[in-house]
Amino acid sequence: MNTVKLDARDIKILAALSREGRMSKAALAQKVNLSATPCWERLNRLEKAGVISGYGAKIELKRIASHVSVFVMAELENHRAETFQTFERAVARHDEITSCWAIGGGYDYLLQVITRDIDTYQRLIDTLLESGTGLARYFSYIVTKPVKASPMPPFDILLPTLAEKD
């Protein structure tokens, strides 16, 4: 994988945007101690390099809708490429599956599902089991409360020599 060379100022830009994605050009430049033009040149470079893949708002879903969040460990019937592709296409068709990761170890996928209630969740799982997606077994873990969800990567751990510089 090609990595993009970053300096301490780039890391500050990324950290600021991770914490507060919505800010003016002037506010971002001030936060990272740069003038507006060099700051936005760096930002444009980070976007073009694919380091920044998008912007979004953090939504407090509990304030607008009753819901249940479930993590699902999924195991497929077999490990043929076609089965993985079929399952991944099925996952992409369901909006309530908000995240899906292919994982190594004892299971094949970790999914995050957000839906109205447990009955709606179970109907989704039944659909996946009955529609030839390749899903053999699943294990459900209901989220009882969020403890930590950081939008910011641990830059100081991942890039310790850069995060320490000013």
C-alpha beads as a LAMMPS data file, in Angstrom:
LAMMPS data file: protein, C-alpha beads

166 atoms
165 bonds

1 atom types
1 bond types

-500.0 500.0 xlo xhi
-500.0 500.0 ylo yhi
-500.0 500.0 zlo zhi

Masses

1 110.0

Atoms # bond

1 1 1 0.000 0.000 0.000
2 1 1 1.282 3.459 -0.851
3 1 1 1.343 5.751 2.142
4 1 1 1.228 9.510 1.871
5 1 1 4.058 11.483 3.466
6 1 1 2.680 13.714 6.192
7 1 1 4.289 16.277 8.416
8 1 1 3.228 17.517 11.845
9 1 1 1.103 20.303 10.331
10 1 1 -0.794 17.794 8.152
11 1 1 -1.482 15.731 11.278
12 1 1 -2.836 18.830 13.032
13 1 1 -5.174 19.466 10.091
14 1 1 -6.399 15.869 10.156
15 1 1 -6.854 15.921 13.929
16 1 1 -8.822 19.176 13.824
17 1 1 -11.106 17.891 11.078
18 1 1 -11.574 14.553 12.875
19 1 1 -12.723 16.353 16.017
20 1 1 -14.733 19.141 14.369
21 1 1 -15.454 18.306 10.742
22 1 1 -17.430 21.482 10.171
23 1 1 -15.346 24.615 10.422
24 1 1 -14.522 27.605 8.278
25 1 1 -11.290 27.919 6.343
26 1 1 -10.184 30.671 8.679
27 1 1 -10.963 28.629 11.809
28 1 1 -9.036 25.606 10.517
29 1 1 -6.052 27.756 9.548
30 1 1 -6.034 29.400 12.971
31 1 1 -6.350 26.037 14.758
32 1 1 -3.266 24.660 12.978
33 1 1 -1.344 27.940 13.149
34 1 1 -1.148 28.605 9.388
35 1 1 -2.446 31.327 7.142
36 1 1 -5.519 30.451 5.103
37 1 1 -3.900 29.852 1.693
38 1 1 -1.177 27.376 2.779
39 1 1 -3.684 25.620 5.029
40 1 1 -6.133 25.065 2.177
41 1 1 -3.364 24.025 -0.201
42 1 1 -2.465 21.305 2.316
43 1 1 -6.122 20.356 2.735
44 1 1 -6.597 20.063 -1.032
45 1 1 -3.444 17.903 -1.268
46 1 1 -4.766 15.599 1.495
47 1 1 -8.126 15.299 -0.281
48 1 1 -6.558 14.593 -3.694
49 1 1 -4.256 11.976 -2.140
50 1 1 -7.297 10.199 -0.683
51 1 1 -6.209 10.759 2.921
52 1 1 -9.495 12.607 3.515
53 1 1 -12.250 10.545 1.951
54 1 1 -15.249 12.602 3.066
55 1 1 -16.913 14.776 5.664
56 1 1 -19.941 14.080 7.825
57 1 1 -21.925 14.991 10.891
58 1 1 -22.004 12.919 14.067
59 1 1 -25.701 12.196 14.706
60 1 1 -27.135 11.491 18.169
61 1 1 -29.635 8.923 16.910
62 1 1 -31.235 8.405 20.337
63 1 1 -32.472 12.013 20.153
64 1 1 -34.534 11.346 17.021
65 1 1 -35.474 7.650 16.912
66 1 1 -35.807 4.571 19.049
67 1 1 -33.351 1.971 17.772
68 1 1 -31.185 -1.021 18.528
69 1 1 -27.552 -1.415 17.550
70 1 1 -26.217 -4.934 17.053
71 1 1 -22.769 -6.255 16.242
72 1 1 -22.884 -9.507 14.314
73 1 1 -20.116 -12.038 13.862
74 1 1 -20.865 -13.855 10.603
75 1 1 -19.533 -17.169 9.366
76 1 1 -20.005 -18.228 5.745
77 1 1 -20.865 -21.685 4.442
78 1 1 -17.544 -21.986 2.624
79 1 1 -14.552 -19.901 1.679
80 1 1 -14.884 -19.707 -2.075
81 1 1 -14.421 -16.302 -3.686
82 1 1 -17.930 -16.473 -5.156
83 1 1 -19.460 -16.947 -1.694
84 1 1 -17.608 -13.924 -0.308
85 1 1 -18.719 -11.803 -3.281
86 1 1 -22.337 -12.948 -2.951
87 1 1 -22.397 -12.127 0.753
88 1 1 -20.789 -8.722 0.256
89 1 1 -23.304 -7.815 -2.473
90 1 1 -26.157 -8.822 -0.152
91 1 1 -24.740 -6.707 2.678
92 1 1 -24.497 -3.676 0.371
93 1 1 -28.245 -3.934 -0.391
94 1 1 -29.314 -3.481 3.255
95 1 1 -29.136 0.069 4.594
96 1 1 -29.548 -1.126 8.179
97 1 1 -26.154 -2.824 7.895
98 1 1 -24.181 0.341 8.530
99 1 1 -20.692 -1.201 8.589
100 1 1 -19.150 -4.484 7.529
101 1 1 -15.576 -5.654 7.878
102 1 1 -13.972 -8.813 6.486
103 1 1 -11.921 -10.198 9.361
104 1 1 -9.367 -12.906 10.021
105 1 1 -9.706 -15.453 12.774
106 1 1 -12.643 -17.665 13.604
107 1 1 -15.301 -15.634 11.795
108 1 1 -15.472 -14.172 8.323
109 1 1 -17.199 -10.806 8.879
110 1 1 -18.097 -8.328 11.575
111 1 1 -21.232 -6.319 10.830
112 1 1 -22.820 -3.381 12.581
113 1 1 -26.586 -3.250 12.258
114 1 1 -28.772 -0.347 13.359
115 1 1 -32.494 -0.903 13.124
116 1 1 -35.817 -0.128 14.858
117 1 1 -36.010 -3.105 17.189
118 1 1 -34.980 -6.719 17.733
119 1 1 -37.857 -8.056 15.609
120 1 1 -36.702 -5.969 12.636
121 1 1 -33.136 -7.128 13.214
122 1 1 -34.243 -10.780 13.273
123 1 1 -36.168 -10.338 10.007
124 1 1 -32.977 -8.986 8.407
125 1 1 -30.986 -12.002 9.612
126 1 1 -33.712 -14.391 8.428
127 1 1 -33.589 -12.746 4.996
128 1 1 -29.808 -13.163 4.858
129 1 1 -30.066 -16.811 5.915
130 1 1 -32.855 -17.694 3.482
131 1 1 -31.789 -15.791 0.376
132 1 1 -28.681 -17.729 -0.627
133 1 1 -26.148 -15.205 0.628
134 1 1 -23.802 -17.886 1.948
135 1 1 -24.406 -17.017 5.607
136 1 1 -24.079 -20.212 7.643
137 1 1 -23.977 -18.982 11.259
138 1 1 -24.168 -15.698 13.080
139 1 1 -23.649 -14.453 16.604
140 1 1 -25.474 -11.319 17.791
141 1 1 -24.154 -8.841 20.336
142 1 1 -26.663 -6.176 21.368
143 1 1 -25.159 -2.823 22.291
144 1 1 -26.452 -1.824 25.718
145 1 1 -24.643 1.509 25.871
146 1 1 -21.910 3.263 23.955
147 1 1 -18.724 3.569 25.978
148 1 1 -16.269 5.080 23.495
149 1 1 -16.478 5.988 19.852
150 1 1 -13.684 8.264 18.765
151 1 1 -13.880 9.887 15.353
152 1 1 -10.166 10.669 15.545
153 1 1 -7.503 8.045 14.832
154 1 1 -4.736 7.816 17.464
155 1 1 -2.219 9.853 15.464
156 1 1 0.272 9.988 18.325
157 1 1 0.402 6.171 18.395
158 1 1 0.349 5.626 14.619
159 1 1 2.773 8.433 13.768
160 1 1 4.600 9.195 17.032
161 1 1 7.492 11.146 15.531
162 1 1 5.151 13.486 13.668
163 1 1 2.518 13.970 16.359
164 1 1 5.113 15.246 18.841
165 1 1 6.380 18.053 16.577
166 1 1 4.766 21.442 16.505

Bonds

1 1 1 2
2 1 2 3
3 1 3 4
4 1 4 5
5 1 5 6
6 1 6 7
7 1 7 8
8 1 8 9
9 1 9 10
10 1 10 11
11 1 11 12
12 1 12 13
13 1 13 14
14 1 14 15
15 1 15 16
16 1 16 17
17 1 17 18
18 1 18 19
19 1 19 20
20 1 20 21
21 1 21 22
22 1 22 23
23 1 23 24
24 1 24 25
25 1 25 26
26 1 26 27
27 1 27 28
28 1 28 29
29 1 29 30
30 1 30 31
31 1 31 32
32 1 32 33
33 1 33 34
34 1 34 35
35 1 35 36
36 1 36 37
37 1 37 38
38 1 38 39
39 1 39 40
40 1 40 41
41 1 41 42
42 1 42 43
43 1 43 44
44 1 44 45
45 1 45 46
46 1 46 47
47 1 47 48
48 1 48 49
49 1 49 50
50 1 50 51
51 1 51 52
52 1 52 53
53 1 53 54
54 1 54 55
55 1 55 56
56 1 56 57
57 1 57 58
58 1 58 59
59 1 59 60
60 1 60 61
61 1 61 62
62 1 62 63
63 1 63 64
64 1 64 65
65 1 65 66
66 1 66 67
67 1 67 68
68 1 68 69
69 1 69 70
70 1 70 71
71 1 71 72
72 1 72 73
73 1 73 74
74 1 74 75
75 1 75 76
76 1 76 77
77 1 77 78
78 1 78 79
79 1 79 80
80 1 80 81
81 1 81 82
82 1 82 83
83 1 83 84
84 1 84 85
85 1 85 86
86 1 86 87
87 1 87 88
88 1 88 89
89 1 89 90
90 1 90 91
91 1 91 92
92 1 92 93
93 1 93 94
94 1 94 95
95 1 95 96
96 1 96 97
97 1 97 98
98 1 98 99
99 1 99 100
100 1 100 101
101 1 101 102
102 1 102 103
103 1 103 104
104 1 104 105
105 1 105 106
106 1 106 107
107 1 107 108
108 1 108 109
109 1 109 110
110 1 110 111
111 1 111 112
112 1 112 113
113 1 113 114
114 1 114 115
115 1 115 116
116 1 116 117
117 1 117 118
118 1 118 119
119 1 119 120
120 1 120 121
121 1 121 122
122 1 122 123
123 1 123 124
124 1 124 125
125 1 125 126
126 1 126 127
127 1 127 128
128 1 128 129
129 1 129 130
130 1 130 131
131 1 131 132
132 1 132 133
133 1 133 134
134 1 134 135
135 1 135 136
136 1 136 137
137 1 137 138
138 1 138 139
139 1 139 140
140 1 140 141
141 1 141 142
142 1 142 143
143 1 143 144
144 1 144 145
145 1 145 146
146 1 146 147
147 1 147 148
148 1 148 149
149 1 149 150
150 1 150 151
151 1 151 152
152 1 152 153
153 1 153 154
154 1 154 155
155 1 155 156
156 1 156 157
157 1 157 158
158 1 158 159
159 1 159 160
160 1 160 161
161 1 161 162
162 1 162 163
163 1 163 164
164 1 164 165
165 1 165 166
